[in-house]
Amino acid sequence: MSYALNEVEATAKRAARGAGYDWGLSEEAAKATRWLCAQGLDGAAVLAGLLEAGYAAELSAHVPQSLDGSWSAQAPLCPLATGAAISDCAARLQDAPLSLGQVSQPAMILPFAAMAARQLDACVTVECEGFQAVTDGAALHCVGDLPDAAARLTIRAAGSLSNRYPTHTRAEPEEAAWAVLNRFAHKTYAPATEESRLLGAGAGLSDND
């Protein structure tokens, strides 16, 4: 199935919230998922993999313990919380590369690297073993396969884009991943009450005939 990017963004936001992230990170998740899809990547599958990991339940264990030196946590880093911190610390990339410890779904870091690139008005390169991505904030080019987890991720203000991915206005997520997002999104819906059921039925108990 093909979906408009607006629909992808809205579903991703509800799904992240349904998984337990606060509204702020849910908004970040939505924008990041949309950006990945606009680059032709399956952002829905990336987000689905992250949400199923259940990091939101104990997020404090998955955020950088310190923003000095190499960033690491008690458990694999959550790319949403870590990505938001990268955006806040973008200026540091002008002085030295940023090294991250074990990161889950590192593809979700790419939209935040793009935000940093826009702030710096320069290309940003994200790389781990067997994979490299370069973004200027608007476009992206990747070499290698996107892993589900990275033991070490390096982000630097460097690189150039000679072969940009074409941008997309619609997304075609994996059916299973889209189902996962909708399952989490469903948790944000208020349960039906007798009153809401009657209102939804139109006339309710009244008879206008």
The 8 nearest C-alpha neighbors of each residue, nearest first, counted from 0:
[[1, 171, 2, 172, 174, 170, 173, 177],
 [0, 2, 171, 170, 169, 3, 172, 4],
 [3, 1, 170, 169, 4, 171, 6, 0],
 [2, 4, 169, 6, 5, 170, 7, 168],
 [3, 5, 7, 6, 169, 33, 8, 168],
 [6, 4, 8, 3, 7, 9, 33, 2],
 [7, 5, 9, 3, 4, 8, 10, 2],
 [6, 8, 4, 10, 5, 9, 11, 33],
 [7, 9, 29, 11, 5, 6, 33, 10],
 [8, 10, 6, 12, 11, 7, 5, 13],
 [11, 9, 7, 13, 12, 8, 14, 6],
 [10, 12, 29, 14, 8, 9, 13, 7],
 [11, 13, 29, 25, 9, 15, 14, 10],
 [12, 14, 184, 16, 10, 11, 15, 17],
 [15, 13, 184, 183, 17, 11, 180, 16],
 [16, 14, 25, 18, 12, 17, 13, 20],
 [15, 17, 20, 13, 19, 18, 14, 25],
 [16, 18, 183, 14, 186, 184, 187, 19],
 [19, 17, 15, 16, 183, 20, 50, 14],
 [20, 18, 16, 55, 17, 56, 21, 15],
 [21, 19, 16, 55, 15, 25, 24, 18],
 [22, 20, 23, 24, 25, 16, 19, 15],
 [21, 23, 25, 24, 26, 16, 20, 12],
 [22, 24, 26, 25, 21, 27, 20, 28],
 [25, 23, 27, 26, 22, 21, 28, 20],
 [26, 24, 22, 28, 12, 15, 27, 23],
 [25, 27, 29, 23, 24, 28, 12, 22],
 [26, 28, 24, 30, 25, 29, 31, 23],
 [29, 27, 25, 31, 26, 30, 32, 24],
 [28, 30, 12, 8, 11, 26, 32, 27],
 [29, 31, 33, 27, 32, 28, 34, 8],
 [32, 30, 34, 28, 110, 33, 29, 27],
 [33, 31, 42, 29, 35, 34, 30, 28],
 [32, 34, 36, 30, 31, 8, 35, 4],
 [35, 33, 37, 31, 36, 32, 30, 110],
 [36, 34, 42, 38, 32, 40, 37, 33],
 [35, 37, 40, 39, 33, 42, 38, 34],
 [36, 38, 167, 34, 166, 35, 39, 33],
 [39, 37, 166, 35, 36, 40, 167, 164],
 [38, 40, 36, 37, 167, 35, 166, 41],
 [41, 39, 36, 35, 38, 42, 37, 170],
 [42, 40, 43, 44, 36, 172, 45, 35],
 [41, 43, 32, 35, 45, 36, 44, 40],
 [42, 44, 46, 41, 45, 172, 47, 176],
 [43, 45, 176, 47, 42, 41, 46, 48],
 [46, 44, 42, 48, 43, 47, 104, 49],
 [45, 47, 49, 43, 48, 44, 50, 42],
 [46, 48, 44, 50, 49, 45, 176, 179],
 [49, 47, 45, 51, 46, 50, 44, 52],
 [48, 50, 46, 52, 47, 51, 104, 45],
 [51, 49, 47, 52, 53, 48, 46, 18],
 [50, 52, 53, 48, 49, 47, 179, 18],
 [53, 51, 49, 50, 54, 48, 55, 47],
 [54, 52, 51, 50, 55, 56, 49, 18],
 [55, 53, 56, 58, 57, 52, 61, 77],
 [54, 56, 58, 19, 20, 57, 53, 18],
 [55, 57, 54, 58, 53, 19, 20, 18],
 [58, 56, 55, 59, 54, 60, 61, 53],
 [57, 59, 55, 61, 60, 54, 56, 62],
 [60, 58, 61, 57, 62, 72, 55, 63],
 [59, 61, 73, 58, 74, 57, 62, 72],
 [60, 62, 76, 58, 77, 59, 74, 72],
 [61, 63, 59, 76, 72, 60, 80, 81],
 [64, 62, 71, 72, 70, 65, 66, 81],
 [63, 65, 72, 71, 62, 66, 70, 73],
 [66, 64, 63, 67, 70, 71, 68, 69],
 [65, 67, 70, 68, 63, 64, 69, 84],
 [68, 66, 65, 69, 70, 64, 63, 97],
 [69, 67, 70, 66, 98, 65, 97, 99],
 [68, 70, 98, 99, 71, 67, 97, 100],
 [71, 69, 99, 63, 100, 66, 65, 98],
 [70, 72, 100, 63, 99, 64, 69, 76],
 [73, 71, 63, 74, 64, 61, 62, 76],
 [72, 74, 60, 61, 75, 71, 64, 62],
 [73, 75, 72, 61, 60, 76, 101, 71],
 [76, 74, 101, 102, 61, 103, 72, 77],
 [75, 77, 61, 102, 62, 72, 103, 78],
 [76, 78, 61, 79, 80, 81, 103, 62],
 [79, 77, 81, 82, 108, 80, 107, 76],
 [80, 78, 82, 81, 77, 83, 28, 24],
 [81, 79, 83, 82, 78, 77, 62, 84],
 [82, 80, 78, 84, 79, 83, 77, 62],
 [83, 81, 85, 79, 111, 84, 78, 80],
 [82, 84, 86, 80, 85, 81, 79, 87],
 [85, 83, 87, 81, 82, 86, 88, 80],
 [86, 84, 82, 88, 87, 83, 89, 81],
 [87, 85, 89, 83, 84, 115, 88, 111],
 [86, 88, 84, 85, 89, 83, 90, 115],
 [89, 87, 85, 86, 90, 91, 84, 92],
 [90, 88, 115, 86, 91, 92, 87, 85],
 [89, 91, 92, 88, 93, 119, 94, 115],
 [92, 90, 93, 89, 94, 88, 95, 96],
 [91, 93, 95, 94, 90, 96, 156, 89],
 [92, 94, 91, 90, 95, 156, 96, 89],
 [95, 93, 92, 91, 96, 90, 156, 155],
 [94, 96, 92, 93, 97, 91, 155, 156],
 [97, 95, 155, 92, 154, 98, 153, 156],
 [96, 98, 154, 153, 155, 95, 99, 92],
 [97, 99, 153, 69, 152, 70, 154, 96],
 [100, 98, 70, 152, 69, 151, 71, 153],
 [99, 101, 71, 151, 70, 150, 102, 152],
 [100, 102, 150, 75, 151, 149, 76, 99],
 [103, 101, 76, 75, 149, 148, 105, 100],
 [102, 104, 148, 105, 75, 76, 77, 147],
 [103, 105, 147, 148, 106, 107, 45, 49],
 [106, 104, 107, 108, 103, 102, 148, 78],
 [107, 105, 108, 104, 109, 145, 45, 146],
 [106, 108, 105, 109, 78, 104, 110, 45],
 [107, 109, 105, 106, 111, 82, 78, 110],
 [108, 110, 112, 111, 107, 106, 113, 125],
 [111, 109, 113, 31, 112, 108, 34, 114],
 [110, 112, 114, 113, 82, 109, 108, 86],
 [111, 113, 109, 115, 114, 110, 116, 108],
 [112, 114, 136, 110, 116, 111, 115, 134],
 [115, 113, 111, 117, 112, 116, 136, 86],
 [114, 116, 112, 89, 118, 113, 117, 86],
 [117, 115, 113, 136, 119, 121, 114, 118],
 [118, 116, 120, 136, 114, 115, 119, 113],
 [117, 119, 115, 116, 120, 114, 89, 90],
 [120, 118, 116, 121, 117, 115, 90, 89],
 [121, 119, 117, 116, 118, 122, 135, 136],
 [122, 120, 116, 119, 135, 123, 156, 117],
 [121, 123, 135, 116, 134, 157, 158, 156],
 [124, 122, 156, 157, 116, 134, 155, 133],
 [123, 125, 133, 155, 132, 154, 157, 158],
 [126, 124, 154, 132, 153, 131, 133, 123],
 [127, 125, 131, 153, 130, 152, 132, 124],
 [126, 128, 152, 130, 151, 129, 153, 131],
 [127, 129, 130, 126, 149, 151, 131, 152],
 [128, 130, 143, 127, 144, 131, 126, 142],
 [131, 129, 143, 127, 126, 128, 142, 144],
 [130, 132, 126, 142, 141, 125, 127, 143],
 [133, 131, 141, 125, 140, 124, 126, 142],
 [132, 134, 124, 140, 139, 123, 158, 125],
 [135, 133, 139, 136, 122, 123, 138, 113],
 [134, 136, 122, 116, 137, 138, 121, 113],
 [137, 135, 113, 117, 116, 134, 114, 138],
 [136, 138, 135, 113, 134, 139, 117, 116],
 [139, 137, 134, 135, 136, 163, 164, 38],
 [140, 138, 134, 163, 164, 133, 38, 141],
 [139, 141, 163, 133, 132, 164, 162, 134],
 [142, 140, 132, 131, 133, 143, 139, 130],
 [143, 141, 131, 130, 132, 144, 140, 129],
 [144, 142, 130, 129, 141, 131, 145, 132],
 [143, 145, 130, 146, 142, 129, 141, 131],
 [144, 146, 106, 130, 143, 147, 105, 104],
 [147, 145, 148, 144, 149, 104, 105, 106],
 [148, 146, 104, 103, 145, 105, 149, 106],
 [149, 147, 103, 104, 146, 102, 105, 150],
 [148, 150, 102, 151, 101, 152, 105, 127],
 [151, 149, 101, 100, 102, 148, 152, 127],
 [150, 152, 100, 149, 101, 99, 127, 153],
 [151, 153, 127, 99, 126, 98, 149, 100],
 [152, 154, 98, 126, 97, 125, 99, 127],
 [155, 153, 125, 97, 96, 124, 98, 126],
 [156, 154, 96, 124, 157, 123, 92, 97],
 [155, 157, 123, 92, 122, 93, 124, 121],
 [158, 156, 123, 122, 155, 124, 159, 121],
 [157, 159, 122, 124, 133, 123, 160, 156],
 [158, 160, 122, 161, 133, 157, 135, 134],
 [161, 159, 162, 163, 133, 140, 158, 134],
 [160, 162, 159, 163, 140, 158, 133, 164],
 [161, 163, 160, 140, 164, 139, 159, 165],
 [164, 162, 140, 139, 138, 160, 165, 161],
 [163, 165, 140, 139, 38, 166, 138, 162],
 [166, 164, 163, 167, 38, 39, 138, 37],
 [167, 165, 38, 37, 164, 39, 168, 138],
 [168, 166, 37, 169, 39, 38, 165, 36],
 [167, 169, 37, 4, 3, 166, 170, 36],
 [170, 168, 3, 4, 2, 167, 1, 171],
 [171, 169, 2, 1, 36, 172, 3, 4],
 [170, 172, 1, 0, 2, 173, 169, 41],
 [173, 171, 41, 43, 170, 174, 177, 176],
 [172, 174, 176, 175, 177, 44, 171, 41],
 [173, 175, 177, 176, 172, 178, 0, 171],
 [174, 176, 178, 177, 173, 179, 44, 172],
 [177, 175, 44, 179, 173, 178, 174, 47],
 [176, 178, 180, 174, 179, 175, 172, 173],
 [177, 179, 175, 181, 176, 180, 182, 174],
 [180, 178, 182, 176, 177, 181, 47, 175],
 [181, 179, 14, 177, 183, 182, 178, 47],
 [180, 182, 184, 178, 183, 179, 185, 177],
 [183, 181, 179, 185, 180, 184, 178, 186],
 [182, 184, 14, 17, 180, 185, 181, 186],
 [185, 183, 14, 13, 181, 17, 186, 182],
 [184, 186, 182, 187, 183, 188, 181, 17],
 [187, 185, 17, 184, 183, 188, 182, 18],
 [188, 186, 17, 185, 184, 189, 13, 16],
 [187, 189, 185, 186, 190, 184, 191, 17],
 [188, 190, 191, 187, 186, 192, 185, 195],
 [191, 189, 188, 192, 186, 187, 195, 185],
 [190, 192, 195, 189, 196, 193, 194, 188],
 [193, 191, 195, 194, 196, 190, 197, 189],
 [192, 194, 196, 195, 197, 191, 198, 199],
 [193, 195, 197, 192, 196, 198, 191, 199],
 [196, 194, 198, 192, 197, 193, 199, 191],
 [197, 195, 199, 193, 194, 198, 192, 200],
 [196, 198, 203, 200, 194, 199, 195, 193],
 [199, 197, 195, 200, 196, 201, 203, 194],
 [198, 200, 196, 197, 201, 195, 203, 202],
 [199, 201, 197, 198, 203, 196, 202, 195],
 [202, 200, 199, 198, 203, 197, 196, 204],
 [201, 203, 205, 200, 204, 206, 198, 197],
 [204, 202, 197, 205, 201, 200, 198, 199],
 [205, 203, 202, 206, 197, 201, 200, 198],
 [206, 204, 203, 202, 207, 208, 201, 197],
 [207, 205, 208, 204, 202, 203, 201, 200],
 [206, 208, 205, 202, 204, 203, 201, 200],
 [207, 206, 205, 202, 204, 203, 201, 200]]
